[in-house]
Amino acid sequence: MSEIFPRNCAVVEQRWPGVLQRLLAEDVESVAVELVEGASPTLRVNGIQLTSRHDGLKEAQLQADSLPDHPRHVHVYGTGLGDLQRLLLTGEGLERVDVHILNGALFRVVLEVLEQDDWLSDPRVTLAYADESPEIKLPFFALPAELVLADDASARIRDRLVSEVHLTFNNQTFDPGTEANQRQLRQGLALLQSDKDVGELFGTQAGREALILATGPSLHQHLARLCALKDEAERPLFICVDTALVPLRNAGIEPDVVVSIDHQITARHLAPDDTAHIALVYLPGLDANMLAAWQGPRYVGYSSSPLYEQLRQRFPRGPLFVGGSVIHPAIDLAVQMGASRISLLGADFAFPGDKTHTGWQDGDLGPKANVSRHWVLDGRGNKVKTQLNFRSYLIELERYITRHPEVSFFNTSRDGALIVGTAFDPDWTAP
C-alpha cells in the first residue's frame, strides 16, 4: 500500500481528529475517479475534471488573483488537489486559510493518491467540513468543479456559494445607469409623488398574526380553508404577492394587501376590478397605467438597491427588504407592520409534483418544471426540483428570518423547500 495515505492521515489525525473520523467513514465508491493525462495531470471525478490538465498552477494563480485585495484571512471551499492552498500560503501577509471540505469522499480519494501533508501541516491552515457551519464565510474562493461535485450534506453551503458568486451578475439588471431603468422610473414618477408612503403602514398591526400568500403549488392545498377563514372577525392579516392575486380571487378570497415589485407585472396579474378594499404596496418602476387603474389605496416604498438612490433623496419613503423575490418585501411588510406570528402559504421555492405555481399554467410565470436541473430538500427530507434563482430566494429568506428572532415564522407545507428558521404550523400542515 502506498505511504501517501497514512502520511496524510497522520497530519489530519494530529490536528483535526474529528475530521479524520468522518473521512475514514466516507464511501469512496460513490466517486468515480479517472486520471487525466496532460502537462499538469489531474483527476476526473464523476465526469467532472477537477483542475486544469494544461497548467494547474496557473489556474490556481488565476483564482488567487480574483481577490483584488490581499486579506489576511481567507476561506477556501473545496480541497481540489491542493494547488490553490499551496499558492495562497506562499503569499505575503496571509495569517489564516480555512479550508472547507465540500465532498468528503472526494477528498479521501485525493488523500490516498497525492501528497497533501505539506499544506495540511502549515499552522496557518484549518480544516473542517463545510456543513459544520450554517453560513458561508467571506472572503472566499470556491473551486468551480467542487461546486458541482459537492455532496448532499454540503448542498446548503454550496447553494450559498453559488448565490454569492452570481450576485454581481444578477445585480446588473438593476444598474441605475442604464437608460431603460431610468425610463422605467420616470414613467411612474407622478404616482410616486402622490401615492402614500408605505411607512404609514408600519406599526399598525402590532401583535397580529399574518398569513403570507405566495403562488407556489402548495397554495392550492389551503384555498378552501382560506375561503372559510376570510369572513371571520378575528382572522389573520392576508398579505399576498402579486401573482397570487388571480388564484386567490378565483377562489373567492380577497387579500388585505398585495405586494408587487417587478416591472414585468401587468394587469393580467393585477387586474384592477373590484380592488377598492385591497391595498397595493409597490416599488417604483411598475407600469404607471396599471397602478393608476388600481381602485384601492396605493403605498410605495424602496428597497436598498442603488437603483432608487436619487429617488430616495428627493422623495423619502419607507424601506422594504428585497432579496430577489416579491415574497421578501411581503414578509418584511408584515414584520414592520408589527406581526409577531407569520405563516407562509405557497412559499415552496420548488416544483413539488412537477408543478410551478398555483392558478397558472406551467411556464406562465417562468421556466417550465421539466427544464429544472437543480434541487432542494423538501419538508420530508426528499429532493424536490427547483431552479437556481429559487434557491437564492430561499437563502435570503432564511437569512432574513435569522435577523428577526422576535417573530415566530411558520411553514404550512412539507411539499416545498424546507425553510430553515421556520416550524411547521400544525394548524395548516399535512403530515
C-alpha positions in Angstrom: 0.0 0.0 0.0 1.2 3.5 -0.8 2.8 5.5 2.0 0.9 8.6 0.9 -2.4 7.9 2.6 -1.0 7.1 6.1 1.2 10.1 5.9 -1.7 12.4 5.0 -3.9 10.9 7.6 -1.3 11.3 10.3 -1.3 15.0 9.9 -5.1 15.2 9.8 -5.4 13.0 12.9 -2.9 15.1 14.8 -4.6 18.4 14.0 -8.3 17.6 13.4 -9.1 14.1 14.7 -12.9 14.6 14.2 -12.3 15.4 10.5 -10.3 12.2 10.1 -13.1 10.1 11.7 -15.5 11.4 9.1 -13.1 11.0 6.2 -12.4 7.3 7.1 -16.2 6.7 7.1 -16.7 8.1 3.7 -17.9 5.9 0.9 -15.1 6.2 -1.7 -17.1 4.1 -4.1 -19.6 7.0 -4.5 -17.0 8.9 -6.6 -15.8 7.5 -9.9 -12.2 8.7 -10.4 -10.1 8.7 -13.6 -6.6 10.0 -14.2 -6.5 12.8 -16.9 -3.1 13.0 -18.6 -1.6 16.2 -19.7 1.1 18.7 -18.9 -0.5 19.0 -15.5 -2.2 15.7 -14.7 -5.4 15.9 -12.8 -8.4 13.8 -11.9 -11.8 13.4 -13.5 -14.4 12.8 -10.8 -17.9 11.6 -11.8 -17.3 13.1 -15.2 -16.1 16.5 -13.9 -12.5 17.4 -14.4 -11.1 18.7 -11.0 -8.4 21.1 -12.3 -6.7 22.1 -15.5 -4.7 19.4 -17.3 -2.6 22.0 -19.0 -1.3 24.2 -16.1 -2.9 23.6 -12.7 -0.7 26.1 -11.0 -1.6 28.9 -13.5 -5.3 28.1 -13.0 -4.7 28.4 -9.2 -2.9 31.7 -9.7 -5.9 33.0 -11.7 -8.2 32.1 -8.8 -5.9 33.7 -6.3 -5.8 36.9 -8.3 -9.6 37.1 -8.3 -9.5 38.8 -5.0 -8.5 42.5 -5.5 -7.1 43.0 -2.0 -4.8 40.7 -0.1 -6.8 39.7 3.0 -5.0 38.2 6.0 -7.7 35.6 6.5 -9.4 33.7 3.6 -11.7 30.7 3.2 -11.3 28.0 0.5 -14.4 25.9 -0.3 -13.3 22.7 -1.9 -10.0 21.0 -1.5 -9.0 20.3 -5.1 -5.6 18.9 -5.5 -4.1 21.4 -3.0 -2.8 23.8 -5.7 -4.7 26.8 -4.5 -3.9 26.3 -0.9 -0.2 26.0 -1.6 -0.2 29.1 -3.7 -2.1 31.2 -1.1 0.3 30.1 1.6 3.3 31.5 -0.4 1.8 35.0 -0.4 2.9 37.7 2.0 0.8 38.7 4.9 -1.6 35.8 5.0 -2.3 34.7 8.5 -5.0 32.1 8.1 -6.5 29.8 5.5 -9.7 28.0 6.4 -10.3 25.0 4.1 -13.9 23.7 3.9 -14.5 20.2 2.6 -17.4 20.1 0.1 -17.1 16.4 -0.8 -15.6 14.2 1.9 -15.4 11.1 -0.3 -13.5 13.1 -3.0 -11.0 14.5 -0.5 -10.5 11.0 0.9 -9.6 9.8 -2.6 -7.2 12.7 -3.1 -5.5 11.9 0.2 -5.0 8.3 -1.0 -3.2 9.2 -4.2 -1.5 12.6 -3.7 0.8 14.2 -1.2 -1.2 16.8 0.8 0.6 16.8 4.1 2.7 19.9 3.1 -0.2 22.4 3.2 -2.1 20.4 5.8 0.9 20.8 8.2 1.0 24.6 7.8 0.0 26.1 11.1 -2.0 28.8 9.3 -4.4 26.2 7.9 -7.6 25.0 9.5 -9.6 22.1 8.0 -13.3 21.4 8.5 -16.3 20.0 6.7 -18.3 22.8 5.1 -21.6 21.5 6.5 -20.4 22.2 10.1 -21.2 25.9 9.6 -24.7 27.2 8.7 -23.4 30.1 6.7 -20.6 30.9 4.3 -17.6 33.0 5.3 -16.1 35.9 3.4 -13.8 36.4 1.7 -13.7 33.1 -0.1 -12.5 31.1 -3.0 -14.9 28.4 -4.3 -13.3 25.7 -6.5 -15.6 25.6 -9.6 -15.5 21.8 -10.1 -16.4 21.2 -6.4 -19.4 23.5 -6.6 -20.7 20.8 -9.0 -19.3 17.8 -7.0 -20.4 19.0 -3.5 -22.1 16.1 -1.6 -25.6 16.3 -0.3 -24.5 17.2 3.2 -22.8 20.4 1.8 -25.7 21.3 -0.5 -26.9 24.3 1.6 -23.4 25.8 1.7 -23.0 25.0 -2.0 -26.2 26.9 -2.8 -25.0 29.9 -0.8 -21.6 29.9 -2.5 -23.3 29.8 -6.0 -25.7 32.6 -5.0 -22.8 34.8 -3.8 -20.7 34.1 -6.9 -23.7 35.1 -9.1 -24.5 38.2 -7.1 -22.7 40.8 -9.2 -24.1 39.4 -12.5 -27.6 39.3 -11.1 -27.4 42.9 -9.9 -26.6 44.2 -13.4 -30.3 44.2 -14.1 -30.7 47.0 -11.5 -27.9 49.2 -12.7 -29.1 52.8 -12.1 -27.0 54.0 -15.1 -29.0 52.3 -17.8 -31.4 54.3 -19.8 -34.0 51.6 -19.7 -34.1 51.6 -15.9 -34.2 55.4 -15.7 -37.0 55.4 -18.3 -39.0 52.9 -16.3 -38.6 55.0 -13.1 -39.6 58.3 -14.9 -42.9 56.9 -16.3 -44.1 56.3 -12.7 -42.7 59.5 -11.1 -46.0 61.3 -10.8 -47.6 58.4 -8.9 -44.6 58.1 -6.7 -45.0 61.7 -5.6 -48.8 61.4 -5.0 -49.1 57.8 -3.6 -48.9 57.1 0.2 -45.7 56.2 1.9 -45.5 52.5 2.9 -44.1 53.7 6.2 -47.6 54.8 7.1 -48.4 51.1 7.5 -45.6 50.3 9.8 -46.6 49.5 13.4 -50.3 49.5 12.5 -50.9 45.7 13.2 -48.8 45.2 16.4 -49.1 41.6 17.7 -51.4 40.4 14.9 -50.9 37.2 13.1 -50.2 37.5 9.3 -50.5 35.0 6.5 -48.2 35.5 3.6 -49.8 34.1 0.5 -47.3 33.1 -2.2 -48.0 31.3 -5.5 -46.2 28.0 -5.0 -48.1 24.8 -5.9 -48.9 24.1 -2.2 -51.1 27.2 -2.0 -53.8 25.1 -3.7 -54.0 22.9 -0.5 -55.1 25.9 1.5 -57.6 27.7 -0.7 -60.7 26.1 0.8 -59.7 26.9 4.3 -58.7 30.5 3.4 -62.1 30.9 1.8 -63.8 29.8 5.0 -61.5 32.0 7.1 -61.8 35.2 5.1 -65.0 36.4 6.8 -64.0 35.7 10.4 -63.8 38.8 12.5 -60.5 37.9 14.2 -58.8 36.3 11.2 -55.1 36.9 10.5 -53.9 39.6 8.1 -53.8 38.4 4.5 -50.8 39.7 2.6 -50.3 38.2 -0.9 -47.7 38.5 -3.6 -48.8 39.9 -7.0 -49.0 36.6 -8.9 -51.1 35.0 -6.1 -54.0 37.6 -6.6 -55.5 35.7 -9.5 -55.8 32.3 -7.9 -57.0 33.8 -4.6 -59.7 35.8 -6.2 -60.8 32.9 -8.4 -61.3 31.0 -5.1 -63.3 33.9 -3.7 -60.6 35.2 -1.4 -59.8 38.9 -1.1 -56.4 39.7 0.5 -55.9 42.8 2.6 -52.7 43.8 0.9 -51.0 42.9 -2.4 -47.2 43.4 -2.8 -45.6 43.9 -6.2 -42.0 44.9 -7.2 -41.4 43.6 -10.7 -41.8 45.9 -13.7 -42.8 42.9 -15.8 -46.0 42.5 -13.8 -49.1 43.6 -15.9 -52.8 44.0 -15.4 -53.0 40.3 -16.3 -51.6 39.7 -12.8 -53.0 42.7 -11.1 -56.5 43.1 -12.6 -57.9 46.3 -11.0 -61.6 45.3 -11.0 -63.2 45.3 -7.5 -60.0 46.2 -5.7 -61.4 49.1 -3.7 -60.8 47.3 -0.4 -57.4 46.0 -1.3 -54.2 48.0 -0.6 -51.4 47.8 -3.1 -47.8 48.1 -1.9 -45.2 48.5 -4.7 -41.7 49.7 -5.6 -41.1 52.3 -8.2 -40.8 51.1 -11.8 -44.1 49.3 -12.2 -46.3 50.4 -15.1 -48.0 53.7 -14.2 -51.2 52.9 -16.2 -51.6 49.6 -14.3 -51.0 51.3 -11.0 -53.4 54.2 -11.8 -56.2 51.7 -12.5 -55.9 50.2 -9.1 -59.0 51.2 -7.1 -57.7 50.7 -3.6 -55.1 52.7 -1.7 -51.6 52.5 -3.1 -48.4 52.7 -1.0 -44.9 53.0 -2.3 -41.5 52.2 -0.7 -37.9 51.5 -1.7 -35.6 48.6 -1.5 -31.9 49.2 -0.6 -31.0 49.0 -4.3 -28.8 51.8 -5.7 -31.4 52.0 -8.5 -33.5 54.1 -6.1 -30.8 56.2 -4.6 -31.7 59.5 -6.2 -35.4 59.0 -5.7 -34.8 58.2 -2.0 -33.2 61.6 -1.6 -35.9 63.5 -3.4 -38.9 61.6 -2.2 -38.3 59.8 1.1 -40.4 56.6 1.6 -40.3 53.7 3.9 -37.8 50.8 3.3 -38.7 47.3 2.4 -36.3 44.3 2.3 -35.9 42.7 -1.1 -33.8 39.6 -1.7 -34.7 38.9 -5.3 -38.3 37.8 -4.9 -41.5 39.6 -4.1 -42.0 37.3 -1.2 -39.3 39.1 0.7 -40.9 42.5 0.9 -44.3 40.9 1.6 -42.8 39.2 4.7 -40.9 42.3 5.6 -44.1 44.4 5.4 -45.8 42.1 7.8 -42.9 42.3 10.2 -42.7 46.1 10.0 -46.5 46.3 10.5 -46.0 44.6 13.8 -46.9 41.0 13.1 -45.5 38.7 15.8 -46.5 35.4 14.1 -46.2 34.8 10.4 -47.3 31.7 8.5 -46.1 31.2 4.9 -48.6 29.6 2.5 -47.4 28.6 -1.0 -43.8 29.6 -0.2 -42.4 26.5 -1.9 -39.2 27.7 -3.7 -39.5 24.5 -5.6 -41.7 22.5 -8.0 -43.4 19.8 -5.9 -45.4 17.4 -8.0 -43.7 18.9 -11.1 -45.9 22.0 -10.8 -44.6 25.5 -10.9 -47.4 27.7 -9.5 -51.0 27.6 -8.2 -53.5 29.1 -10.6 -51.2 29.4 -13.6 -50.2 27.1 -16.5 -46.8 25.5 -16.4 -44.4 28.1 -17.8 -46.7 31.1 -17.5 -44.6 32.7 -14.8 -41.1 31.4 -15.7 -39.4 28.3 -16.9 -41.4 25.0 -17.1 -40.8 22.5 -14.4 -39.3 19.9 -16.8 -36.3 22.1 -17.6 -35.2 22.2 -13.9 -31.7 20.8 -13.2 -31.5 21.8 -9.6 -32.9 20.6 -6.3 -33.5 21.5 -2.6 -34.7 19.3 0.2 -38.4 19.4 1.0 -40.0 19.2 4.4 -39.7 15.4 4.4 -36.0 15.4 3.6 -36.5 14.4 0.0 -35.1 16.1 -3.0 -37.5 18.3 -5.0 -36.9 20.1 -8.3 -36.2 23.8 -8.2 -34.4 26.4 -10.3 -31.3 28.4 -9.4 -33.0 31.7 -8.6 -35.5 30.0 -6.3 -32.5 28.7 -4.3 -31.2 32.2 -3.9 -34.6 33.5 -2.8 -34.7 30.7 -0.2 -31.3 31.6 1.1 -32.2 35.3 1.5 -35.4 34.4 3.3 -33.5 32.1 5.8 -31.0 34.9 6.4 -33.9 37.4 7.0 -35.5 35.0 9.5 -32.3 34.8 11.4 -32.2 38.6 11.7 -35.7 38.6 13.3 -35.8 36.3 16.3 -38.6 38.4 17.7 -41.0 37.0 15.1 -42.3 33.4 15.0 -42.2 32.1 11.4 -44.1 29.0 10.3 -44.3 27.0 7.1 -47.5 25.3 6.1 -46.5 22.5 3.7 -43.9 19.8 3.7 -44.1 19.5 -0.1 -41.9 22.6 -0.9 -38.5 23.5 0.3 -37.5 23.2 3.9 -37.1 26.7 5.2 -34.6 26.8 8.0 -35.8 29.0 10.8 -39.5 28.1 10.4 -41.5 25.5 12.2 -44.4 23.6 10.6 -47.7 25.2 11.6 -49.7 22.3 13.0 -53.0 24.0 12.1 -52.1 24.1 8.4 -49.6 21.4 7.6 -50.4 17.9 6.5 -48.2 15.1 7.7 
